Amino acid sequence: MRNNIKKLRSQFSQYNIDGYIIPKNDEFFSEYSNKDRLKFISNFSGSAGYAIILKKKNYLFIDSRYTIQARLESGNNFIILNYEKIINCEIFKNLTIGIDPTLFTNDQVKKIFSNNKIKSIKINL
């Protein structure tokens, strides 16, 4: 997990971003995908969530049902927060956060990140 985070962070300067968002869903918006990007980066196997990897910190936003599971699976590598706290989160207010645009709808970006700087990156980092 730590190597995956390190590899992701190594690409931040190339894309001029301060962080990157990894959702549970795939490009078909299925939460049960063969490409479980969230588990790959965080080791969290719950059915919903977002990981946000910043230059120095990692956040895992999950449904409150999964709090204990997230702590067990993700260990001390992530700050675990309730899902609803991601909406216009102050932590990311002055940061440029990268996303894979195939993994988010326009409505999601507007609803969740309307006060944040979001940069679409055409490849999934």
C-alpha positions in Angstrom: 0.0 0.0 0.0 2.7 2.5 0.9 4.6 1.8 -2.4 1.4 2.5 -4.3 0.9 5.8 -2.5 4.5 6.7 -3.1 4.2 6.0 -6.8 1.0 8.1 -7.0 2.7 11.0 -5.2 5.7 10.9 -7.5 3.3 12.0 -10.4 1.9 15.0 -8.6 4.5 17.5 -9.9 4.2 16.2 -13.5 0.5 17.0 -13.5 0.8 20.1 -11.3 -1.6 18.8 -8.6 -1.5 18.8 -4.8 -3.5 15.6 -4.4 -5.5 12.9 -6.2 -9.0 11.4 -5.5 -9.6 7.7 -5.8 -13.2 6.5 -5.7 -14.5 3.0 -5.0 -16.5 2.9 -8.3 -15.1 2.1 -11.8 -15.9 3.9 -15.0 -19.3 2.2 -15.2 -20.1 3.4 -11.6 -20.2 -0.1 -10.3 -19.2 -0.4 -6.7 -18.3 -4.1 -7.3 -15.7 -3.7 -9.9 -12.8 -5.9 -11.0 -10.7 -2.7 -10.8 -10.9 -1.9 -7.1 -8.8 1.2 -7.1 -9.8 2.2 -3.6 -8.6 -1.2 -2.2 -5.4 -1.0 -4.2 -4.4 2.4 -2.7 -5.9 2.0 0.8 -6.4 -1.7 1.4 -10.0 -0.7 2.4 -12.5 -3.3 1.1 -15.8 -1.7 2.0 -18.4 -1.1 -0.7 -18.2 2.7 -0.8 -15.7 5.5 -0.2 -13.1 7.9 -1.5 -9.4 8.1 -0.8 -7.7 11.4 -1.2 -3.9 11.3 -1.4 -2.1 14.6 -0.7 1.6 15.3 -0.7 2.0 14.5 3.0 -1.4 13.1 4.2 -3.9 10.6 3.2 -7.7 10.7 3.8 -10.2 8.0 3.6 -13.9 9.1 3.5 -16.2 6.3 4.2 -19.7 5.5 5.4 -19.9 5.4 9.2 -20.8 1.7 9.0 -17.2 1.0 7.9 -15.3 3.0 10.5 -13.8 0.0 12.4 -13.2 -1.9 9.2 -11.4 1.1 7.7 -9.1 1.5 10.7 -8.3 -2.2 10.6 -7.6 -2.4 6.9 -6.0 1.0 6.3 -4.1 1.2 9.5 -2.2 4.4 10.4 -1.8 5.3 6.7 -5.1 7.2 6.5 -7.1 9.8 8.4 -10.5 8.3 8.4 -13.5 10.6 8.1 -17.3 10.3 7.6 -18.4 10.3 4.0 -20.5 13.5 4.3 -17.4 15.5 5.4 -16.0 15.3 1.9 -18.5 17.9 0.6 -16.7 21.1 0.2 -14.1 20.0 2.6 -11.9 22.8 4.0 -8.9 20.5 4.1 -8.6 20.8 0.3 -9.8 24.4 -0.1 -6.6 25.9 -1.5 -5.3 22.8 -3.2 -5.5 21.5 -6.8 -6.9 18.0 -6.7 -6.6 15.7 -9.7 -9.4 13.3 -10.8 -9.9 10.8 -13.5 -13.0 12.3 -15.2 -14.3 8.9 -16.3 -14.8 8.0 -12.6 -17.0 11.0 -11.6 -20.1 12.6 -13.0 -20.3 16.4 -13.5 -23.0 16.4 -10.7 -20.6 14.7 -8.3 -17.9 17.2 -9.0 -20.2 20.1 -8.6 -21.8 18.7 -5.4 -18.8 17.4 -3.6 -16.0 19.7 -4.8 -17.7 23.0 -5.8 -15.4 25.0 -3.5 -12.2 23.2 -4.6 -9.9 23.4 -7.5 -10.4 20.2 -9.5 -8.1 19.2 -12.4 -9.2 16.5 -14.8 -6.4 14.2 -15.8 -7.1 12.0 -18.9 -5.3 9.0 -17.6 -5.9 7.2 -14.3 -2.9 7.8 -12.2 
